[in-house]
Amino acid sequence: MKNIFSIILLIFYTAAAAAQERKEMKMPAHHKMDMPMKDPSKNKEEMRMEDHNPTIENIKIAKANLGPIKTMVSQQPARTVRYDLYVADTTVTYGKKTKRAIAVNGQIPMPTLTFTEGDTALIYVHNRLNEETSLHWHGLFLPNQMDGVPFLTQMPIKPHSTYVYKFPIIQHGTHWYHSHSGFQEQIGMYGAFIINKRKEWDIPTIPVVLSEWTNMKPEEVHRSLKNANDWFAIQKGTTQSYAEAIRSGHFKTKLSNEWKRMTAMDVSDVYYDTFLVNGKNQDLHPQFKAGDKVRLRIANGGASDYFWLTYSGGKITVVAADGNDVEPVEVDRFIIAVSETYDVIITIPENKNYEFLVTPEDRSKSASMWFGQGEKVPAAKLPKLKYFAGMKMMNDMMDMRGNMVEMEGMKMQNQEMDMNAVMYPEADDPGDIVTLNYGMLRDPNKTTLPVGPWKELKFDLTGNMNRYVWSLDHKTVSETDKILIKKGENVRIILFNNSMMRHPMHLHGHDFRVLNGQGENAPMKNVLDIMPMERDTIEFAATAAGGDWFFHCHILYHMMSGMGRVFSYENSPPNPELPQPEHAYKMLKADDRMLHPMARIGIESNGSDGEIMLSNTRYRFTTEWRVGFDRKMGYESESHFGRYIGRNQWLFPYVGWDFRKRTVDQMDKNIFGQGNTKNLRHVFHVGLQYTLPMLVVADAAVDHKGNVRLQLMREDIPISKRLRFQFMVNTDKEYMAGFRYIVTKYLGLSTHYDSDMGYGAGLTFNY
């Protein structure tokens, strides 16, 4: 009966999945907006500025409330400003454990570098590490060879050597700098880069660098993300298991989610032990009194976290974005994307102690700045997200082929309609809360681009959350060529976010206009935060002297997974910093081709089973085994090497071998009537794996002797927050079912029944 049940299950499941797939194949993919080539500065929609525009009204009120602000003129002539930066290993105790970090001049964040427009920066970087490093000057206009991207604009700074960056300061505003080597940014290499105008506001000003800290090595963080380990969700309490779904009345939502081959709803990829403002969880500024206005120059130096910013002392007045002035607007809160900068002004209303609250988007923890003295006035804490509401929203937004479905009649752009708001408990009773979006940013001056030829590019932002591969148009940096642009032309980029994550897209060495309905006064930025299902348009003038410029998602783990492109000016002179440019470019591409190991080893009362896997963006090698402690049970060893096919990577053709020897069963036949070789087999085979709805992996293989095997398997069904269920059934009349209780990231309690090895219970080690 067990064999009959297995066959029926196999046939029924495959047929049902295929029927649903055929049905969904009739659904159209998201409609690509077909935009004619024209001068975007004459876009009629952008020019439609109505008199009752709420942004204009907000600007008027904000200016009136700010009142006149005194200015000061720099009396110092333009000069060369030198900094010496000593990069060295250190240890910190931001969490509960002492861990390795990288400090510059003995501090985290790195020292604030301050210049005045017209100066020349002369920066000596003394690398005292035992590894290579680099520094990128985020948001700065500079010669290409000074941009600080190893293997693209320079060679890495060798261990125990000194490198000199020198470039003119031709702009102003709040910027920042960070390592562009590996994962060094995550462990301390970030700092503020402030450029004052020649005529600057005479107001107390504080550089504010936001960041996060994990006790886990960032390389291990990345490996865990690549291996679909859900330990971070367990730590954050966001597993969204079936038990939780049933308790909250969202069983159908969870079922629909997995039917569309999606894992649990995620907001922030990584669990962090603490969050930091200027290197501290609580940053105190008691020197301010009632009536004082304070300018905060805020840079999000985090590797992967967005932050909500709120203030208990009243409105926040936004006056600049990404180093560029905007007309003042008053808001109650705003979210700052990874790598963005904002200048804001807050007012101390009374002689009390007011909280400027910094909350990561997943709302797991927080950090704070405090202004003033006396009675503490805390900001309202942001309540926990409603993850199943977000999951339901994503189910509705995504079709069976993994595409975001643009809703008819809804124009999603510039953060103006935040579909993620369904997850916010406060959205049920928003009141008069004003939240900043890009549509509210208005440059004080006209920003239309100069007359010239236009080049238009379109990109879909794409990704695979299950395997943590991030891309543009389903291709990583290593799978594409450089995009050629010409000096003097205007480049227009239309971006559609066809993924479930938001992405802060950053362009090196240039500012771009964000077409946001403000017409000729569209804001200038160098980072565009684009939410799921949004279609945004940016444009920039190709005015650099030449060279290669990186365009990438600034979530560190997305960038290292391949989400970016390189814009290259045609006919650029050779870069003297790259004596072997072809070799250097191959090294740049190595990031998203990195191999990631994984292992699972079970030791139970009936034997040992497990697997070892080595994979990168497209390829995977896996070897698995089953060894019985009873000599009759013998052993099995099966190995596969293959390549993922298709943009969703649901298809995996492979070649491999299967060796086994045991004396448990008599030699009967498989369900196809072929001789069953599961007791003695030494064969090579070819096969095909395909991820079905419900994340079940169907496997079809044929060996060199002509024997066929079909199999269904899933290993990670989330029953509760820490309990996982697994099963396998195949046409060789083999089956298995078991449970694993996750104790730590690397250890679980496990039990299972195997048709060949019987019952067993013990431990499972995961890496």
N, C-alpha and C positions, 0 to 999 in steps of 0.2 A: 504493500500500500504506500509505503514511503516513496518508492521509486515512481509509482504512478502519479502521486501528488507532486513530486518534483517536476515531472514532465508536463503536467497540466499547468503548473505555476509558470514554467518557462515559456510555454506556448502562449498562454493568456497574457502574460506581462508584455512579451514582445509584440503581440498583435495590437494590444491596447495602445502601447507607446507609438507604434507605427501609424495607427489611425489618427491619433492626435497630431502627430508630426505632419501628416498629409493635410489635415484640416488647417493647421497653422501656416503651412506653406502658401496658402492662398491669401494670407494677410499681407498687405503691402508693407515694405520696409519704411522707415521714416522718410518723409518727403524732403528731398534736398532742395533748399531754396535756390532757385535759378535766378541769379542776380545779374542784370546786364552790366557791361563794362561802361562806366561813366565816371565823371569826376565826383567823388563822394561829397566834396565840399558843397555841392549844389543839390544834395539830397533834400527833396521837398519835405519829407517826413521829419527830418531833423530840424528844419527851419520853422516848423509849425509851433511857435511859442505863443500860447494864449495869455491874455492879460491876467487871468485868475490862476496862473500856474502856481501851485503850492510851494514849489521850490523858490520861486522869486519872492513870495511872501515870507517864507522862512528866512531868506537872506536878509530881507529888510529888518525883520525883528532881531536877528542875530547881530547885525551891524549896530542897531540902536542899543542893544544890551551891552555890547562890547564897549561902545563909546570910543572916544579918542584914545589912542595908545601912543605914548611917547616913543620916539625913535632916537637912535644914536648913530652917528656916522664914524666909521673907522678912520682914525687919523694916521694909522700905520700904512705905509705904502706896501704894495704887493711885494712879497718876499718868498724866499724858499724856506719851507718849514720842514725840518728833519725830525723823523721819529726812528728810534731803534727798537725793534720788536724781537724779543728773545723767546723763542718757542721751545717749551720744555715739558717733560712729563711731570705730573704731580699726582697727588691723591686727594680725594674729597670725600666727605661724609654727608651727602645731601639726603640720602635715604637712611636705612638702618645699618648699612654696611659701608665700609671704606673701600672705594673703588678708584681705578685709574682714570685720570682726566688729563687734558692738555691745557696748560696755562700759558699765557703770553705776558711777559714781565711779571710773572708770579700771580696773575689774577684771572678770574673768570667772572663776567665776560672779559674779553680783551680790552685794553685801554681805549677810551673814547678819543678818537683822532679829530682834532678841530682845526679848521682852516677858514680863511676868508676868500671870497670870490676874487680871483685874480692871482692868488698865490700859486706856487709850484710845490707839489708834494714830493718829498724825497724820503723814501721809507726803506730802511735797511732791515731785512728779515734774516735773523740769525737762527738757523735751524739746529737746535741742540737735541733733536729727537734722533732715535735710531731708525727712522723711517722718513720717506719723502713727504714734502708738504707743499702748500701753495697758498696764496691769498687772492681772492676775487673781491673787487671793489664794486659792490652791488649798486647799480643805478647810476654809475659814473660814466661820463663821456671822456674817453681817453684813447691814446694810441692802442691799436689792437694787441700788440705784443705785451702791453702792460695789463691786460684784462684778467690774467691770473687763472686761466683754465689749463691745467696740465695736459700736455699732448695735443692741445688745440691752438693755444696762443703762446705757450712756452713749454719748456721741459720742466718737470718737477724740480723743486729745490732739494738737492741731495742732502742726506743726513750730515750734520756737522759741517755745514757750509753756509755762506752768506749770499743772499741775492738782493739786488737793489731795484726797487720800483721808483720810477720818476715820471711824473706827468703833470701837465698844467691843470689848475682848478678853474674850469670855465663855466661853472653853474653854481647853484646854491641849494640849500635844503637839507632835510634829514635823510641820510642814507646809512648803510651799514656795510661791514666787510666780514668775510668768513672764509674758511678753508674750502677749496674745491677739490680736495684730495680725499678719495674714499669716504669714510664716515666720520672724519675728524670734526666736522661741524657739530655733530651730536654730542661730543664729549668736551666742549669748551671753546672751540675756535670760532667765536663770533663776537662782534663788538660794534659800537656806534661810530659812524663817520659823519661828522657835522660840518656843514659849510655855511658860514654866515654870509649874509649880504653885506655890501659895503655900507648900506644904510639899513640897520636891523632894529627890530622892536626892542625897546628898553624895558624888559619884563623878566621876572625870574623864570629861568628856563632849566628844565631837567631832562637829560637824555634818559630814555626808558627802554631797556632791552628785555624783551620777554623771551623765555625759553623753557625747556622742560628737561627733566633728568630721569634716566633709567639706570638702574644698577646692572642691567644686562648689557653685555658688550653689544654695540650696534651691529657688528657683523652677525652676531647670534640673533639679534632682532630680525635682521633681514632674512636670515636662513629660516627662522621660524615662520615668517610671513610666506616665504616661498613654499614651505612644506604644509601650508594650510593648518598649522597648529592653532587650536582655539584657546590656548592657555591665557592669552591676553583678555579674551572675553570672559573667562572664568574669573580672572582677577578683578575685572570691572563690574561683574555681575550682569553681563549682557549676553548670555548664551542663547536666550530665546529658544529653549528646549520645548519638546512636546508637552511635558508636564506643566511648564509655565504657560504655554499656549492654552491648554485646557483650563487651567485655573482662571485665566483672564478672559476666557470666552473667545479665543482666537485660534482654535484648532483648525478651522477651515482656512484661515489666513496662512498658518504654518504649512499646511498641506499644499496649498496653491503655490507658496513660495518654493518649496522643494520640487513640485511638479515642473516648474519653470527652470529647474536646475540651478536655483539660487541658494546660497548659504544664508546664514543669519544676517539681519540688517546690521550694518556697521556705520559708525560715524567717524571714529578716529581709529586708525589701524593698531596703534601701540598702547600698551599700558605703561604709564609713567609713575615713578615713585614719588615725585614731587614736581612742582612748578615754581618757576623763579622769575623775579623781577629784579633786574640788576644784580643777579647772583644770589638773591635772598628770597625766601618765601614771604617775609614781611619786611617791607622797605619803608622806613619811618622818616618823615619830614616834619618835625615839630616846629620849625622856624616860622611858619606862616600864621597870620592872624586874620580876623574878620575883615572882609573887603579885598583881600589880596587876590590878584589874578596870577595864575601859574600856567606857563606854557610847557606842555609835555611833548617831547620829540620821541615818538614811540616807534620802535622797530620790532617786528616779530622775527626774532632770531631762532625760533623753534625749528626742529627738523621735520615735524609732521603735524603739529597741532595748530588749529585755528583757535582764537581766543575771543570770547565775548567781553566787552569792556563796559562797565557801569559805574556810576558815581553817586554816592549818597548825599552829596552837597547840591544836587540840582542838575541842570542841563550840562551837556558836554558840547562845546563849540568846536567844530572841525574846521581848520583853516588851511590845511595842506595835505596832499596825498602823494606818496612816492617822491617827495622832494619838490613838488610843484604846488604853488599857491592855488587855492580854490576860494571862491566866494564863501564867507563864513555861513555855516548852517548849524542850527541847534538840534541835537538829538538826545534821546534818553539812553540809547545804547547803540553799539555797533560791533560788528565782528571784523577782526583783522586777520586776513589770510596769512598763511606762511609766507614770509619774506616781504610783506607789504610794510610801508611806513605811513604813519599819519601824524600830523601836528594837531594838537587840540589845546584848547584853553579851558581851564576850570576856575571857578571862583569859590573862595572860602566864605560861606555866608555868615557864620558866627564864630565866636571863639570856642570852637569845639574841635574834635578830632574826626575827620571825615575819611571814609574808605573809598578808594578807587579800586574796584574789584576786578580781578582778572580770572576768568573762568574758561577752561578749555571747552571746546564744543561738545565733547561727550559728557561734560559736567561731572566728571569723576572726582575732582578735587578743585582747589583754587589757590591763588596767591593774591597779595594785596599790597597797595601803597596807602599810607596814612598821612593826611595833611592836617597840621594844626595841633593844638594841645587841648586838654580838658576832657570832657565827657565824650566817649566814643559814640559815633553815629555810623553803625554798620550799614552797608548796602544790602539790599534784599538778595538772599541766596537764590540762584537759579535752580528750580526743582528738577528732578530726574526726568530724562526723556521718556516718551511713550514709544518704545521700540516697536511694539506690534502694530501701532498705528502707522509708523514709518514703513514697516514691512508690507502692510496692506497697500499703502500708496505705491511702493515700488512694484508690487505685483500688477497693479493697474497700469503702470507706466511702461512695463516691459513685456514684449511679446515672447513667444516660444523660441524665437531664434536669437534672443539676447539683445534685441534692439530696443532703444528707448522710443516710444511711440509719441510723436508730437501731437498734442491735442488740438483738434480743429478749432479755430477761432481764438486760441490762446497763444499770445506772443511772449515767449519766455526769454528774457534777456536782462542783463545788467542788475541781477539780484533783486529786481523790482517785485517779482512774485516768487517768494521762497516756498517751493513745494515741501521742503523739509519742515515748514512751520507746523504741519500736522503733528509732529513729534513734541512740540513745545506745550507743556501744560498751560502756560500763561496765554497761549493763543486762544483758549476758550473764553478768556475775559480780558482782551487786550487793552481796553480803556483807551487812553490817549497816548499810549506808548509810541514814540517816534523812533524808528530804526533806520539807520543810514543805509542807503543803497547807491549804486553808481549813478542812477538817474538824477541824484541830488547834487552831484559834483559839477561845478561850473567854473571854468577858468576865468579869471578877471580880464584876460585879453583874448583876442581872436587867435585861434590855433589852426586855422585852415592851412593846408600844406601848399608849398609853392607850385606854380604851374609846371607841369612836366608829364612825361609818359607814366602810365599806370601799369602795375603788375598785380594781378589778383590771384590769391591762393586760398584754397579751401581745405580744412582739416577736420576730420572727426576725431574726437578724443575717445580712445577705446581702451578696453582693459579686460582682464580675466581675473576676477577676484579669487577664484578657487586655486589658481596656480600663481597668482600675484605677478602677472605680466602686464605692463602698462605701455601704451603705444599711441602713435598718431596714425590714423588710417590702417590700424592693425599691423603696423610695422615699427620695430624698435630702431634706435639710432644705428645699430650695427647692421641693419638690414636695408639701409637706404643710402643714397648718395647725398652730397651737399646740394643745397638749393641755391642756384646762381641768381644774384641780383646785380643790378647795374647802378653805379653811382649816378645820382641825379634823378632816378625814377622814384615814384611813390609806390609803396607796397601796401596792398590791402589784404588783410587776412580775415577770413570768415571761419569761425570756430563753432562746431556743434559738439556738445558734450553727450556722447552716446555711451556713457558709463554711469554707474550708480554712485560714484564718488565725485566730490568737487575737486577742481584742480587749479592751483595758482600758477598760471603760465607766465614765465618771465623771459624777457628779451634782453640780452646783454648789449650794453653800449649804446642803446637808443631809448628814447621815449616814444610812445605811440599815443595817438588820439583814441579815446574810447567813444564810439558813436552812441550817444546816450540820450538824444533828444534835446541837447543844449545847443544845437546848431553850430555856429561859428565859434562858440565858446566851449566846445567839447573839452573835457579834462585831459591832461597829459599824464600818463602813468608808464611804468615799466613792468607792472605785474597786473594781470587780469585774473581775478577769481571767477571761474565759470562753474556754475552749479549744474547738477544733472538736468538734462533736457533743454538747457539754455542754448541759444544760438546768438553769439555776440560777434561784433565786427570791430576790428582795430585797424589803424593805418599809420604808417610812419614814412618819413622821408629818408631815403638812403643817402645820407650825407657824410658817412664816415670815410676816412681816407682809403679804407680797404680792409682786407683780412677776413677771417672767419669769426662768426658771432653765434653763440649758443642761444637757442630758443628751447626752453624745457619747462616741465612741471617742477616747481620748487619744493614739493614734498620729497625729501631726500631719498626715501625708499622707492618712490615712483621714478625719480630721475635715474637712480642706479639700476632700475629694472628696464630702462630703455625709452622712457617717454620724453622724446625731444627730437629736434632737428638742428642742422647747422646751416645758417645762411652765410653764403660766401660771395664776396664782391668779385666780379669778373675782372680779370687782368690785374689782380693784385700783385705787387712785387713780393718776392720771397721773404718770408719772415726769418730774420737772422737768429731768432730764438729757437728755431726748429731746423737744425742742420740736416735731419733726415725726415722730411715731412710725411712721406708715405708710411714709414715705420711708426711715426708718432700717431698718425690717424688710426692705425690698426690698434694701437694701445688704448686710444680713446674708446674704440668700439668694444674693448675687452670687458668693460664694466657690465653690460647687460648679457654678455656671454659667459659670465662667471658660473662655475659649477657649484652646486649646493648639495651636500650630503644629507642623508636621512637614514635612520635605522630604527627598527622595532624588534625587540627581542623578548619573546615570552618564555618563561620557565615555569612550567606547571607540573602537577603530579603525574601526568601521563606522558610528558615529553617537552620538547622545545620546538617552537615555531617562530618564524620571524622573517624579516626582509631587510635588505640594505639597498638604498637607492642613491643614485647620483644623477642630477638633472640640471638643465639650464633652461633658457627661454623656450626652446623647441625640442630638445633631445632628452631622452631619459634612458638610463640603464638600471635595471632592477634584478636582483637575485633574491629568491626566497627559498626557505627550507622548512621541513618538518622532520624532526628526529624523535622516534619513540624511545622511551627508556626501557621498554620491553624489547628484547632482541628481535622478536618476531615482527614487530612494527617497522623495523628497518628505518629507511630514510627516504626523503624526496628532496630534490633540488631542481628548481625551475628558474630560468633566467630569460630576460627580454631586453632587447635594445631596439628603440624605435624613435620615431619623430611625430610630434603632434601636428595635425593637419587642420586647417581651417581657422577662421578668426576667433572662434570660441574654444578651440583646442579640445573639442569633444571627441575627435577621431584620432586614434593612435595605432597605426600599422607598425608591426614589429617583426623581428626575427629572433630566434633564440634556441635554447635546448632544454631538454627535460630528462633528468636522470633520476631513477628511483629503483629501490629494491626492498621488498618486504614479503612476508609469507602469511599475511593475515587472512586473506580471502581466497576462495577457489577462483580459478581463472574462468569467469563467466563473460558475458558479452555486454557491450555498452548498449544504449537504447537504439542505436542505429544497426545493431546486429553484428557489429565488428568485434573482433577479438579484443577483450579488455586487457590492456597491458599495464594496469595501474600497479601490479605487483612487481613487474620487471619491465623497465622501459629505459632505453638509451637512444634518444631520437633528437633530431633537429626539427624545428617547426617554424612556420610563418603564421602570423595571426593578425587579428584586428580587434581593438577595443573601442567601444563607443559608449559615451556617457548618455544614458537614457534619462527621461524624466524621473524625478525622485532621487536623482544622483546615483542611480544604480548603474554599475559598469557591466555592460554586456561584452563578452569575450568569445570570439570564434577563432579556432586554430586548427591547422592540419599539419601532421608531421610528415617526415619524408617517406614513411611507409604507407601513407594514405589514410591514417586514422584521423577522424574528425572529433573535435570536442567543442561544445557550446557551454557557456557558463554565465551565471549572473552573480554579482557580488556587491556588497556595500559594507564598509567598515566603521562608519562613524555616525550612526543615527543617534541624535541627541535625545535621549529619553528624559533626563533631568539635567540639572546644572553640571553635574560631574559624571553621570552615568551614560555610557555609550553602548549601543547594540550593534552587532555585526552578524552577517550571514553570508553563506555561499552555497550554491547548488549547481551541479553540472551534469552533462549527459553521460559521464563515466560512472553515474550512480553514486557520486560523492556529494556530501553535504556537511555543513558546519553551521553552528550558531553559538553566539557567546556574548558575554558582557564584560565591560571594562570600567572600573571606577577610578577616575583620575584623582590621585592623591597630590602629586606635585607635577611640575612641567615634565619631569623625566621619569616618573614612577607611577604605576597604576596597579590596582588589584584586579585580577582577571580570572574568568572561568569560562569554559566553553565545552561543547560536545562536538566531536569530530567522528564522522562515520567510520574512519579507519583507526583512529587512536582512542576513541571512547571519551569518557569524561575526564576533565582535568581542572585544577584550580591552582593559582599561584600568583606570580608577579609578572608584569610586563614593563620593560624598560623602553623608553622612547628617547630618541635623539633627533 
